[in-house]
Amino acid sequence: MNKYRDSHALLSTGTYRFASDSTVSADAQWSFFASKIAGRANYRWMNAEGKYLPSNERFIGDLSPARPAAVMIYSADGRAQTICLDFDAKFPSLHDDIAACQTWLDSFNVLYVVDQSISGGQHVYIPLSESMSCVDARYFVEHLATHWKSLDASPHRVAKHGCIRVPGSRHKKGGHQELVTDFDQAVTIFTVRNAANVIGQLIKVTELCSTDKPVSHKAQTVSPSLPQAIVRNSSSLAKPQASLARAIAEGAPFEGFYTSPSEARMAVVCSLVSSGWDIHQIEDEMSSGRLPGLAALYSKYSTSAQQTRLQVEVSKAESFIEKRHVNNRYRPVRKSNINDSLNSQRGDIHREIRQMRALIDFYDQRFSRSRSGIYLRVLMRALFEFAHKTGQTRFAVGCRALAVATGMHYATVSKLLKEIVRIPGSPVTKTKKGHLGEADEYELRLDRADQLIAGERRLAKGKIYSIRPIFRALGPVAALVYEAIEKTPRQSRKDLMRSTGLSGTAVHEALKEMASLGMVSLDHGEWRLRVSANLRQLADMLGVLDEMTDQISRYRAERKTWHEYLAKVPGSRYYREPIQEHELYDPVTEEVIVGPPPPRYRAEDDYRPLDEHELYDAEMDYFWVLPEESPETSLVDISLLRPYERVAA
């Protein structure tokens, strides 16, 4: 029972339907009803072609616009505070339909207001105490339109563009939209409004009496049925010319395309994510009112739950889109040929390296036949990383540098380098043997068959890691499993076994250890990365960073000893000729020179500020004198210092 039944009884008189107050001006009617009916405080004026375009949208004022204007039915989040039934004058059954509609609404004690256009069409407004989402409002009006032929459901069909001319709005042929209901009674109705349970009861009745919708549940009380004179199929909707997902996001109907609102909502999110939108763009578009349909599909959740739900579904959409791209192996977008001459001159070396990296799964299969295959795979990634950092496919790299990158002993690296060159189909070729202070030189290149395969694949994207510090503690198996999840999220353990080529036990142990550290998590049988995990902090917690520091310091000391040895070997680039005895004495003072001889003195050097490179010894990684302490110290003063009498930076 309507709690406003008494007020409705006072209003339901013989003059309620047909009495009109012609003395009330158009401005007064517009000033009151425009804001009460509109979902958001905007209207659109009609252009010369009779259309209400978004570019003609303005804020509602107190005076009726000079041009024909229609207020927007839905709010920015796709909710309506008034149900607007638009009965078109071009149908002969107009008056019968209006009378049947009013009789039906009266039987449910529904409060409503009627106005009339100059052309003869009429509008029935049902004000609501609680706003209704565009999905429910459209469902209600569409089903009513199956029973009354003159009822046009289009104003409620698309949330972004749904609008209607209200009392006081001008007509293109002159005059304005005039109230049929008495003005004072209409004001009272829009002040009292209808309770939410009344509209809910009406929706139940439309489900029961619809000719094309099966009964989903029974009404609580016996209610009069809708007239069955005219039947029209509401599902015969014209497909939107634009993208279906975009149209649904703007508030277009999804019935006939998707079975449920949640399915339609997920389709819209997937479409937006596939177009490159992130969660912040989607939230901004929803809050600004440009996607009211999508906002309405989230309206059943509370404000805090909406954001959480959106984050979850955007994450699902990203995983779905990424997995679909991997499975279908979409061809990359062709590059423009405008800058091909520039790219050919520059070499575009990183593109060449990424083309090689696109075949890394091939290399993994070839290396897996070897007993040390898992370590060869890590070494291969280290060589790709070194190529990117140097910007060359031909480079000389020492075993100790690769040992720091891979976490292996330098002797193991030396052995693996010899093995990786001998494997058939390996992209690594040794081009020059090292001698004394020169390291061996290697080149990354593809043979003819691999070049043809690489040309059909997408370029590898993202960074390439030899092995990140945390995996020096967890091992190369965990590194390869983590890389597989990073490249293709949401894989099951069996999928990871296939993508990595590792045994089920090894993958299980690696996942178990990484999950205990919070690096990965299991979600409905699928593994995904945890964004909150900080790999560097975990490496520091496990003591890996200290281990790396000790390793680098040890290698520096060994390198220094090696260079000192090479300084005595003729032919080495570090070779220094023995110092003659006369070079150890100062001919003026006849004293032994300690350290290198001072440079030739110039008076202007006493006043010239020193550059940082003149204060810093790059080889020893020390400052001679701290710049902030002695910025004006001359070269002469510095030259008098003994070679290792330096201040640490």
Secondary structure, 3 states (H helix, E strand, C coil): CCCCHHHHHHHCCHHHHHCCCCCCCHHHHHHHHHHHHCCCCEEEECCCCCCCCHHHEEECCCCCCCCCEEEECECCCCEEEEEEEEECCCCCCHHHHHHHHHHHHHHCCCCCEEEECCCCCEEEEEEEEEEEEHHHHHHHHHHHHCCCCCEECHHHCCCCCCEECCCCCECCCCCECEECCCHHHHHHHHHHCECHHHHHHHHHHHHHHCCCCCCCCCCCCCCCCCCCCCCCCCCCCCCCCCCHHHHHHCCCCCCCCCCCHHHHHHHHHHHHHHCCCCHHHHHHHHHHCCCHHHHHHCCCCCHHHHHHHHHHHHHHHHHHHHHHHHHHCCCCCCCCCCCHHHHHHHCCHHHHHHHHHCCHHHHHHHHCCCCCHHHHHHHHHHHHHHHHHHCCCEEECCHHHHHHHHCCCHHHHHHHHHHHHHCCCCCEEEEECCCCCCCCEEEECCCHHHHHHHHCCCCCCCCCCCCCCHHHHHCHHHHHHHHHHHHCCCECHHHHHHHHCCCHHHHHHHHHHHHHCCCEEEECCEEEECCCCCHHHHHHHCCHHHHHHHHHHHHHHHHHHHHHHHCCCCCCCCCCCCCCHHHHECCCCCCECCCCCCCCCCHHHHCCCCCHHHHEECCCCEECCCCCCCCCCCHHHHHCCCCCCCECC
